[in-house]
Amino acid sequence: MLQFLLRRTIQSFLLVCAMAVVVFIGVYAIGNPIDILINPEAPPSEYDAAVKRLGLDLPMHEQLWKFIVNAAGGDFGKSFVHGVDAMGMILSKFPATLELAILTVVFSVIIGVPLGMIAGFNHHNSIGRTIMTGSIFGFSLPNFWIGMLLILVFAVNLGWLPSTGRGETESLFGVEFSFLTLNGWKYLILPVVTMSLYKMSIVIRLSRAGTMEIIEQDYIKFAYAKGLGKYRVIFVHILKNILIPVVTVVGLEFGSVLAFAVVTETVFAWPGMGKLLIDSILLLDRPVVVAYLMLVVLMFIVINFIVDVLYALLDPRIRLTST
Amino acid sequence: MYKKTKLAWVVIGFLSLSVIAHAGSKLVVAMSSEPTSIDPYFHNLSPNNTVAVNVFEELVYLDDKIGVAPRLAKSWKLLAGNKIEVNLRQGVKFHDGSDFTVNDVIYSVCRILNIKNSPSSLATEVSSWKDIEVVNDHKMIISKLNAAPMMITRMSGFGIISDSISGGKKIVYNGGKCDGFKYVETVEFDTGKAMIGTGPYRFKQYIKGEKLVYVKNQNYWGKDDMSNNIPVAYDELELRPIKNAGARVAALLSGDVGVIEAPAVQDLPRLEKNPNIKVAVAPAVRSIYIMFNFRDDAPEIEGTKGKNPFQDRRVREAFSLAIDRNLLVKRIMGKLGQVATNIAPETMHGMHNEGGLKYEYNLTKAKKLLTEAGYAKGFTVTLGTPNDRYINDAKIAQAVAQMWARIGIKTKVKSVTRSIFFSRRNKGVYPVWLAGWGDLTLDGESFIRALSGTPSKGKSYGASNKGAYSNAVIDALIDKAGNEADPEIRAQHIASAAAIIHKEKNWFATHYQLFPWAIHKSVNYHPVVGSEKTSFRYFSPAK
C-alpha cells in the first residue's frame, strides 16, 4: 500500500509540473493581454509601463523560470485583470462549483443506477426499452440547450424557479455553501438537473449492461438456489458488482464537472470556477488560467486515486499492486 | 387526496417565495459584463465605471442638453495663466458622516495617479492637473499643464473618494507629487471598508462574480433637488453580472430582474412585443469603422504585384463607395445601428455635420475609381475582425466582404476572438480590418487623435492608428485643438480635421452603434446621457 502511494505521488508531481509548463507556453503563445486590458487611448509610455509591471517584457524562458520558482513556494502570481492572488481567486469560487458537482453526481447515481437495473431486469419488455430510449435523449441533447429549455419552461413561463444565479449561502467549516439553505435549493434545482441528465443516461446504460451481464453469472444462480431472498441478491451481490464501471465513469465525470462546468455555469450565471476560467481565457489572464489548470490536474489525480482505492474495496479480485 | 394537498402547498410555497422576493422597493439590474473590482480607480473599464458612479460622485456630469453640469463642483471659472477656480458644493456629507472638502478631491487625484496593479488606469482623466492651491475647505485653484480644454469635461470621468479612509491627513499636491498621501489598497474597497462616497446609494455587500448590493443613502445631499435629477428612489439596488445574453433576457422575462443591459439583437423584437417590457436605446457614442494598413509591406494582399493598393486614395474611396450602409443597418443592426454620415456620431463635440457630409454608395463609381488606379481586374485581400467585441461585428464584416466582391475585390474574412484580434491588429497582421471607437466624454477630438494622428511616443497620438497613416495637416489641427481653450474654435479645428479624414479615408465609418436597455414596465428610466456607462440614479419605480 505504501509503495503504491509513493509511486502515485511521484508520478502525480511530475504530471503537474509537465502540465504547468505546457499550459504556460500555450497561453503565452496566444498573445499579449495588455492589448485588451489597456485603455485604447493610452499613450505608448503607459503601454510600456503596463508591460513592464506584469513582467511581460522578459523573454519567455525567464518568465517561465520566474513562474516555476514562485509556484514552488505556493505563489501562482497575481491575476493580470483583477490584481489579486490567482489561486486565491480560484479557490474562492471552488465551493460553488463543488456543491454543483457533488449534487449532480449524487442525483445522477441515485436515479441512474436503479433505473439502469430496472432496465436490465426488464430488457425484454417495453419498460426496459422506454428507459433506454429516454437515456439516448439524455446524452444526445446538448447541455446548454437543455439548460435554456428548462429556464424557458420553469422560470419564464411558469415562474416557479429563478432563472439565474446562486441562492443564499450558509457557512459549513468556514466555507459558504448554498445547499444548506432552502432558498439555495431553489437556485440549485435547474443547474443540477441540466448537468445530471447526461451523466444519468450514461449511468443508466452502464448499470443496465452490468445488470444484464451479472444476472447470467453462475454465482447469482447459486445464490438463488441456496435460498437467498430476492432483495439480498439484488442489493448485495448484483449492485456491488455493477458498481465498478459506474464508479470509474462517475469518478471521471465528477472531475470533468468540477473542471469544465463552463457551459452550465454560463447559462445559469452560476458564480463558479468554470465561468472564471472562460473569462480568464478570453482576457488572456495567464496566471489564472495556469493556476486553474494545475488545480484541475491535481483534482483529477486525487479523484483517480480514490477511484482506485474504491475498486479494491468493491472487488476483492483487484489488488492495489498494479498501477 | 392528501398527496394532492401536499403538492398544492409546495407549489403555493414556491410561488409565494418568488412574490416575496419582489416586495419592498428593490431594483435588480443584470449587467452584461462584470467589473474587475469595485475600487473606482482600479481599472478604467466600462462596468467598473458603471457601478462606481452610484456611490462615488463626480465633480461634474455630462448632460446631453446642457453639456457639462455641476455635481459636487458647484461652479468654476477660468482664470488667466491656465488656471481654473473651482467652488465645491457645501454641506455634502460622505456615507460615514465626514464632510466633503477640497482635501477629498486632492486625495482622489493622488490615488488615481498612484494606483497599484492597474491594468489600465484613470490617469488620463487627471493628466493635466499640475498644482492644486487650497483657498479654503470648499474652494481650490487648479493650475493646468497647458491649455487643456477638456479638463473640466474630464472631471466627469472619475468619482471622489473620502480622505477619511486613510486618516484624513491634509495633502499637498504639487507638480504631480502628493505630499502626505497614504495609500489604501484595492482589497479595502472590495471588502467594503473603503467604499465611502457621497452618492445616492451606499455600499452593502459585494460577492465577486455574483452580485453587488447597494442601499439607499438616507442622507443624500441631493435628495430634494429635483432640478434635472430624479430623487433617489430604490431602497435597495442589486447589480448582477449575467454575461450570457440569452440568460439575461430570460431573467428579465421571468421577472428575476427589472432591468437588463444590452439584450441581444435577435431578442429585441420579442421584447418590444411584450407589453410588460420597454426597450430604451441610448444615443450613439461609438463608430464602427474600417481602417487600412498603409505600410509598404502590408501583408495578405494578392494580385497587386507587391504594391500596397491602399496607399492610393482612389482605392480607399472605392472600398467605401461599395458599401451599402443602409442595407447593413437595416438587415444586420436593426434598432442598434445608425447609418454613418460623418466619421463620428453627431452627438460628438465638433462633429455636428452642418456641412451635410455623408458616405456615398455607388458601385459604378467605385469600379471606375479602381480602374483608374490600375486595378481593373481587382485583387485579393483579407479583412480582419473580432467576433465578440462589437454588436454583430463578424456579420458586418462578412456583409462588407460580399459588397466588396461586387467591385471585383476577393475578400477573405478572418474573424477571431477579441484577445487574438487586437494582438494581431496591433502587430500589423491585417491589410484592412473592422474595429470600433467610442468616446464617453462626447468629444470628437479623440476620434481624430487616436485614429488618424501620427503615432509617436509620449503623446497619445495615433494610439489606435495601427495602419501607420500619417498626415501633417491633421497632426497640426490636433495640436491646435489640444491647445485651444475656446470650445467653439476648438470645435472648428475638430470639424476641419474630420472633413479631411472623411475625404482621405485612412479609415471610414460604416455605422454608429447604439446601446440598448430593456426595462420592465414597473421601472422608469430617464436617461441623461445615453451611454455605455449609466448611473442607476436615473431609474425609479413607476407609479
HADDOCK unambig.tbl for C-alpha pairs under 7 A between the chains (distance, minus, plus):
assign (segid A and resid 30 and name CA) (segid B and resid 420 and name CA) 6.80 0.50 0.50
assign (segid A and resid 31 and name CA) (segid B and resid 420 and name CA) 6.36 0.50 0.50
assign (segid A and resid 31 and name CA) (segid B and resid 423 and name CA) 5.89 0.50 0.50
assign (segid A and resid 32 and name CA) (segid B and resid 423 and name CA) 6.06 0.50 0.50
assign (segid A and resid 35 and name CA) (segid B and resid 422 and name CA) 6.05 0.50 0.50
assign (segid A and resid 35 and name CA) (segid B and resid 423 and name CA) 5.87 0.50 0.50
assign (segid A and resid 36 and name CA) (segid B and resid 419 and name CA) 6.07 0.50 0.50
assign (segid A and resid 36 and name CA) (segid B and resid 422 and name CA) 6.73 0.50 0.50
assign (segid A and resid 37 and name CA) (segid B and resid 119 and name CA) 5.72 0.50 0.50
assign (segid A and resid 37 and name CA) (segid B and resid 120 and name CA) 6.32 0.50 0.50
assign (segid A and resid 38 and name CA) (segid B and resid 119 and name CA) 5.97 0.50 0.50
assign (segid A and resid 38 and name CA) (segid B and resid 120 and name CA) 4.58 0.50 0.50
assign (segid A and resid 39 and name CA) (segid B and resid 44 and name CA) 6.86 0.50 0.50
assign (segid A and resid 39 and name CA) (segid B and resid 120 and name CA) 5.67 0.50 0.50
assign (segid A and resid 40 and name CA) (segid B and resid 463 and name CA) 6.40 0.50 0.50
assign (segid A and resid 40 and name CA) (segid B and resid 464 and name CA) 6.50 0.50 0.50
assign (segid A and resid 41 and name CA) (segid B and resid 450 and name CA) 6.45 0.50 0.50
assign (segid A and resid 41 and name CA) (segid B and resid 460 and name CA) 6.52 0.50 0.50
assign (segid A and resid 41 and name CA) (segid B and resid 463 and name CA) 5.64 0.50 0.50
assign (segid A and resid 42 and name CA) (segid B and resid 460 and name CA) 6.13 0.50 0.50
assign (segid A and resid 42 and name CA) (segid B and resid 463 and name CA) 6.69 0.50 0.50
assign (segid A and resid 43 and name CA) (segid B and resid 458 and name CA) 6.18 0.50 0.50
assign (segid A and resid 43 and name CA) (segid B and resid 459 and name CA) 5.82 0.50 0.50
assign (segid A and resid 43 and name CA) (segid B and resid 460 and name CA) 4.02 0.50 0.50
assign (segid A and resid 43 and name CA) (segid B and resid 463 and name CA) 6.34 0.50 0.50
assign (segid A and resid 44 and name CA) (segid B and resid 457 and name CA) 5.72 0.50 0.50
assign (segid A and resid 44 and name CA) (segid B and resid 458 and name CA) 6.50 0.50 0.50
assign (segid A and resid 44 and name CA) (segid B and resid 460 and name CA) 6.88 0.50 0.50
assign (segid A and resid 45 and name CA) (segid B and resid 457 and name CA) 6.60 0.50 0.50
assign (segid A and resid 45 and name CA) (segid B and resid 458 and name CA) 5.86 0.50 0.50
assign (segid A and resid 50 and name CA) (segid B and resid 119 and name CA) 6.78 0.50 0.50
assign (segid A and resid 80 and name CA) (segid B and resid 119 and name CA) 6.79 0.50 0.50
assign (segid A and resid 81 and name CA) (segid B and resid 36 and name CA) 6.65 0.50 0.50
assign (segid A and resid 81 and name CA) (segid B and resid 119 and name CA) 6.17 0.50 0.50
assign (segid A and resid 82 and name CA) (segid B and resid 36 and name CA) 5.37 0.50 0.50
assign (segid A and resid 82 and name CA) (segid B and resid 37 and name CA) 6.59 0.50 0.50
assign (segid A and resid 83 and name CA) (segid B and resid 117 and name CA) 5.74 0.50 0.50
assign (segid A and resid 152 and name CA) (segid B and resid 250 and name CA) 6.96 0.50 0.50
assign (segid A and resid 155 and name CA) (segid B and resid 254 and name CA) 5.44 0.50 0.50
assign (segid A and resid 156 and name CA) (segid B and resid 250 and name CA) 6.30 0.50 0.50
assign (segid A and resid 156 and name CA) (segid B and resid 253 and name CA) 5.71 0.50 0.50
assign (segid A and resid 156 and name CA) (segid B and resid 254 and name CA) 3.98 0.50 0.50
assign (segid A and resid 159 and name CA) (segid B and resid 254 and name CA) 6.00 0.50 0.50
assign (segid A and resid 160 and name CA) (segid B and resid 14 and name CA) 6.23 0.50 0.50
assign (segid A and resid 160 and name CA) (segid B and resid 15 and name CA) 6.04 0.50 0.50
assign (segid A and resid 162 and name CA) (segid B and resid 256 and name CA) 6.41 0.50 0.50
assign (segid A and resid 163 and name CA) (segid B and resid 250 and name CA) 6.72 0.50 0.50
assign (segid A and resid 163 and name CA) (segid B and resid 251 and name CA) 5.53 0.50 0.50
assign (segid A and resid 163 and name CA) (segid B and resid 256 and name CA) 6.95 0.50 0.50
assign (segid A and resid 164 and name CA) (segid B and resid 251 and name CA) 6.68 0.50 0.50
assign (segid A and resid 266 and name CA) (segid B and resid 244 and name CA) 6.23 0.50 0.50
assign (segid A and resid 267 and name CA) (segid B and resid 244 and name CA) 6.21 0.50 0.50
assign (segid A and resid 267 and name CA) (segid B and resid 247 and name CA) 5.78 0.50 0.50
assign (segid A and resid 268 and name CA) (segid B and resid 247 and name CA) 6.68 0.50 0.50
assign (segid A and resid 269 and name CA) (segid B and resid 242 and name CA) 5.52 0.50 0.50
assign (segid A and resid 271 and name CA) (segid B and resid 209 and name CA) 5.68 0.50 0.50
assign (segid A and resid 271 and name CA) (segid B and resid 210 and name CA) 5.66 0.50 0.50
assign (segid A and resid 282 and name CA) (segid B and resid 419 and name CA) 6.21 0.50 0.50
assign (segid A and resid 283 and name CA) (segid B and resid 419 and name CA) 6.08 0.50 0.50
assign (segid A and resid 284 and name CA) (segid B and resid 419 and name CA) 6.72 0.50 0.50
